[in-house]
């Protein structure tokens, strides 16, 4: 119980306790979202992105399966009519799945056993433990689109399950992001392939939680891969951003 309380407290400090980062986040996401736009936060965690997007005037669907994170989301946004909280995971098909939880580090809870195997070989994950699990419902992105509409932006941050999430999307969206983790480089390339199948996108990369783009210009898929290769040796994770070329 103490580990769970510590994990949530740490997440709140990281995602809500840094005003400068939130200012940068509003500038970054302001390139994708305008007042009234719809945004999907897949892996909403404790609502850091939800907070930023609401300040931009966007409507938000916050998708999160972790019970402790859901309590935080409902406490912070449950009375906001422009935030819909979906207590579910997202995958390639609807149903249910086992979610592996890390009490002390809930940001790395995952439904991907292969992802756990790949990252545990990295020294930065040496102290991480997945100490319990829960069965959670699973929907697809297409299910969420049918329920809420096509989002202007979709963030996917699900610790190695990005390929499964993007496999359940058949609608091109104006903008999206997915997590990049160097130890799981091949999974990121598979996610990139899926995005390429949706439409004509251009890409950029934001290292760690800097909320700044690494490239001054938007890149094609090959250019993005070359950019990621420069960050891969240092083990710096971050987020790949994609926007439709005509947007």
Steps between C-alpha positions, in 0.01 A plus 500: 500500500786738581659427162174582323461828690861593424458413132192719455653786701811490283290501183301800621822689568647414159190567291332783693776665703716661230350832379774565242438164337126570485565828323713321242235230467232757419724645230570156353143371505368835385642401160253210492196609701263796490203580725222249445724234342478141622809327640555138605746435786577128481682425821383812684676398822439786751378752243800718420406520132131529584574810704703656219242425232213635706692826543517514121121463490499148356249230589675190634438128514735374773559125473664328795467145642709532820268515805718742701541737204127486432433627852727798435336572163151487646600724787662756271272490195188303591286815517628645173232454233765524227703208635381142451688243708510154342607235759646262246810397312536527122624226270476338159163346580228532761485266797705481817868463591738477792662827606832465681523773766807660652388644834804725554529609136148496350622675185645167382196279562440308178309226322806395299705217652749525213552868578578413864757247379666752269523790746613301803829448319552878512681632812252786539230243578708312756286609794160453335272223621165390360354372823131441428255471213133561424262394225379803305253556215646582159353704215648611169569851377235440237255422783587833663463684168157345451404606853647851514597607147832536315750689718712788377784352705566160658777432751603137545723426799445141611844358579570266212141441394502778239501261204188326631327833561579638155398170339147576616483832313379522139418873495775753420513768768640848454771457763625228732792398716644175628774424750853414388723296731849408368501147651179437303621664176352234271156546654519873423583422138198270484283780640641735238407254225141492624478879503641510147214274388242747634600797287770740380666611824800710596685435827697652784639382831490642852760348737395392850251757640669808351189603304734626229547361150843362416483598133438851369314354203245222466644181353390211286510150651859434391612832645331420829677163521835670445415749775402224743828322431686803636312469832501123519861452627440736792185312599290818497130420478239743375203537269463486124252755364322462166281742309325460168693676226197705390412613856 
